[in-house]
Amino acid sequence: MRWNMRMRAAEQGIWKSTELRRRLADAGLEVSAGKMSALWTGTPTTIRLDDLDVICAVLECEPTDLLIREPEKVAALTPPKTTEATTGGTVVTPRFGRHRTTPPA
């Protein structure tokens, strides 16, 4: 996910974090200077849903305007699918972990 609060604030004419902090305080959300700096300059690791609700009300947006999906990052994290090779009619699938063979029938 990409945090898009700064862009959304700019669309509302808010160019400084202090201005957004003041507007959030007017709406009932007191944000410390350190937390505001983290919200303004980076992507928060956690955010309370109540806080997100107030931020969306102040910026006149929806949570989906602030949180941008990045499916290519998810695709890069997924392990590649195992390829199945066929040999003599038997399907061989590689296994992870210890490389043990099955006992004879």
KAGIZI-V822578 format. One record per residue. N is the residue number from 1. RES is the residue in one letter. PSI is psi as a letter, one per 20 degrees, with the letter a starting at -180 (* if undefined). Layout:
n res psi
N RES PSI
N RES PSI
This chain:
n res psi
1 M q
2 R p
3 W p
4 N k
5 M h
6 R g
7 M g
8 R h
9 A g
10 A h
11 E h
12 Q j
13 G j
14 I o
15 W i
16 K q
17 S h
18 T h
19 E g
20 L g
21 R g
22 R g
23 R h
24 L g
25 A h
26 D h
27 A i
28 G j
29 L o
30 E o
31 V p
32 S q
33 A h
34 G g
35 K h
36 M h
37 S g
38 A g
39 L h
40 W h
41 T i
42 G a
43 T p
44 P q
45 T h
46 T q
47 I p
48 R q
49 L h
50 D g
51 D g
52 L h
53 D g
54 V g
55 I g
56 C h
57 A g
58 V g
59 L j
60 E l
61 C a
62 E q
63 P h
64 T i
65 D h
66 L h
67 L o
68 I p
69 R q
70 E m
71 P h
72 E h
73 K h
74 V g
75 A h
76 A h
77 L h
78 T p
79 P q
80 P q
81 K q
82 T p
83 T p
84 E p
85 A p
86 T p
87 T o
88 G k
89 G i
90 T p
91 V p
92 V p
93 T p
94 P q
95 R q
96 F r
97 G b
98 R p
99 H m
100 R q
101 T r
102 T q
103 P q
104 P q
105 A *
